[in-house]
Structure formats: structure tokens, C-alpha cells
Amino acid sequence: MTKSLHSVSYASLLDILVAARHHKGLTQQVVADKLRKPQSYVAKIEGGERRLDILEFVALAKAMDIDPMTLFADVLRGIKKET
């Protein structure tokens, strides 16, 4: 398994996160404010410059008012489509 930030599966994760944020009508700044982080934090995650760990994933989902389990299920479905 590749450890690249730019694997197909990781790109799918990022696409799903960005789509979820857009679906909620949130800007990167709004999400960052909820996380008490700078906007660049969200931009770097979404742009693949910063790798996301599971705890950050949960915090990000909650900041977007999305159940982390639901969002993770979306990610798993996205990854499954690729294999």
C-alpha cells in the first residue's frame, strides 16, 4: 500500500470532504473558525498538502455538522469504487 499523500484513495477522500463542505454550504473559513484553526489549515488538508489523521477527520466532520460515521461510510464507498 502506498503512503503517498497523492494516492488515488487519498484523492477520493479529499474529493468527498470538499463535496461534503460544499453540500453544507460552508466555506473553508467557516470550517476553520469552528475548528479554531486558520483557513490555511483547511486549505492544506483539502489541497493534499497536509495529511489528515483520524482524530482530525472526526473534528472536521463535526465542524461541518456531519456525523463522522456517515462521512466515513461515504469515504469507504468512494474507495471501494476504485478497487
Sequence and secondary structure as in RCSB ss.txt:
>XXXX:A:sequence
MTKSLHSVSYASLLDILVAARHHKGLTQQVVADKLRKPQSYVAKIEGGERRLDILEFVALAKAMDIDPMTLFADV
LRGIKKET
>XXXX:A:secstr
    TT HHHHHHHHHHHHHHHHTT  HHHHHHHHTS HHHHHHHHTTSS   HHHHHHHHHHTT  HHHHHHHH
HHHHHHH 
